Amino acid sequence: MGTGKTIKFRVHGPFARKRNAFGFGIELQRWRVGVAIGWWLFVWEYEF
């Protein structure tokens, strides 16, 4: 969901070069949170 907007903003944004590292950090955090939530939901449905 949010990662697409982050990538699009970082690529087409006016401050793409300066905010590259910052945007990558946010993207990485969102990706890790999304993976954790997805894995947790997968385990929840698998167990129950």
Secondary structure, DSSP 8 states (H G I E B T S, - for coil): -HHHHHHHHHHHSTTTTTTHHHHHHHHHHHHHHHHHHHHHHHHHHHH-
